[in-house]
């Protein structure tokens, strides 16, 4: 190998290494501002979960809301939105004083026919 070839090879290797080290990983996306940090808790009776699960998840994903769907009796009191099945009709109730009341109202509207 001639000296000029070795020099060019060394320059090429150092330039490639320098370019690789200069690249920074992409910054992580920060959560959207506003109500995306609020956790919306929804109580659904166990018999109705399959009926409403898809719609609840679609609305939450569309607004980038965090969603907790619960079926235990204790959640009926604590949930931001309570959904009950009354004679085949979904009835929604938003908990008064909820931090996520606005989101719960929007979620309830999405469930109404």
Buried (B, 14 or more C-beta within 10 A) or exposed (E): EEEEEEEEEEEEEEEEEEEEEEEEEEEEEEEEEEBEEBEBBBBBBEEBBEBBEEEBEEBBEEBEBBBEBBBEEEBBEEBBBBBBBEEEEBEBBBBEEBEBBBBBBBBBEBBEE
